[in-house]
Amino acid sequence: MEWFFRYINTLPMPLWLAMMFAPRHPLTERASRSSTVFMVLGAHYGGALVAAIRRGQRDGTKADLLTLEGVRAGASTPEGAAAFWTHALALDLFAGAWIYRECRRLDAPAAVRIPSLLATLIAGPLGVLGFLLWRVIGARQGEAIDTLN
């Protein structure tokens, strides 16, 4: 599963980097709107989930998403951890693509776009929260447009 972990971490990185550092490139725009990227991650998540369920059936691990102990048990195997991680990567990228598109629509400066995307890549919901705070507060105050955009 280590190879899968390295692969799944690498797979979305070109889009993350493009959204941060090549926001006006036509390929970045197209990829951020493409369902293909998310379908590929979703398929990988499905495969990891099936592997985790099979592993649990073999080992007698009782995964139960309704209890903390059940979630811990499900994530305690390499396959379960890979499934959970793929789930997080897919949703973080989905949120990051939305942030990117909103930054383009609002003509947000790079000083907002890049930290928001980086924080979403690293800490998911905290990056979304930071961007939403800027959108509610900063965008309304007529934040100066950065030439790095």
N, C-alpha and C positions, 0 to 999 in steps of 0.2 A: 504494500500500500504506500510505501514511501515514494515510489516513482509517481504514483497517482497524485499524491500530495504536491510534489514539486511541479508536475505538469499542470494541475488545476490552479496553482498559484501563478504560474507563468501565463496561462491562456488569456486572461483578460488584461494583462499589463499593457499591451500596445494601445488599447483603447483608452485606458486610464491616462497614459502619458500623452496621447494625442489630445484628449480633452483638456489636459492641463497646459500643454506647450504648443499645440498646433490647432487652436480652437476654430480658426477660420478656414482650415483646409477642407475641401469638399469631401474627402474620404472620412474625415472626423465627423462631419455633419451626417453623412450617410450612415456610418457605422453606429452612431449614437441613436439613430432611429430604426436601425435594422433589428428585426425580430430574430434573425439568424443567430446572433451572438447569444441572446438569452435562451433560445431553443437549444443551442449546443450545451450551455451550462446546465439547463434544465435536464437534458438527457444524461449528462454526467452525474447530476444529483440523483436521478432515478436509478442509474446503475449502482452508485454507491449505496443508496438506500436498500436496494435489493440485496447487495452483498452483506450489508449490516444485518438485515433480517435473517438471511440464511445463516450467518455466523451465530446469531442469537439462538436460532433453532438448533444448531449443532451443539452449542455450548450450554444451552438451557438458560441463557440470559433473558430475563424478562424485561423487555423494553416497554415502557408505558409512558406516553407523552402527557398524561394527566397528573403525574406525581413527580416531584423532584427526584426521588429515588429511582423512578423508572427512566427518567431522562438521563440521570447519571449512569445507570446500568447500560442504556443504549449507546452512550458515548464512550463507554469504557473499553471498547474494542477498537483496533485500528480502523476497521470498516465503518463503525459508528462515528468515530471522530471525523473521518473523511467525509461522511455524509453530512454531518452537522457543519463542517467547514465549507463544503461546497454550497450548501444552503445559504450560509452567511455571505460568501463571495458573490453568489448570483444576485441576492437581494441588495447588497451594497453597490454592485455595479448598476443595477436597475435604478437605484436612488441617485447614484453618481451621474448617470446619463440624464436623468430628469434635472438635476442641478445644472449640468452643463447646458442643456437646452434652455432652462430658465435664465441662466447667465447670458446666453446669446440674445434671448428675447428682450431682456431688460438692459442689455448693453452694460453688464456688470464689469467692473475693472478686474484685471488679473489678480489684484490684491484681495479680491473677494473669491473669485473663481478657484484659484489654485489652492489656497488654504482650505476652502470648503470641500473640494474634491479630495485633497490629501487626507483631511480628517475623516471623510466618509470612507475612504479606502482603509484607513487604519482602525477607526472606531465607529464605523457605521452610523448609528443614530445620532451620535454627538456631532458629526459633520453636517448631517441634515439639520439638526437643531441650530447650529451656528449659522448656516445659510438662511434658514427661516427667520432667525433673529435679524440678520442683515436686511432681508427682504421686507420685514415689517418696519424696522427702524431706519436703517441706512439708506435703502432705496427711496424712501419717502423724503428724506432730507436732501435729496438731490446730490448724492455722493459724486464727487468728481470722477470723470472717466479717465482711466489710466491708459497711457499710450502703449503699454505692453499687451493690451488686449488683442 
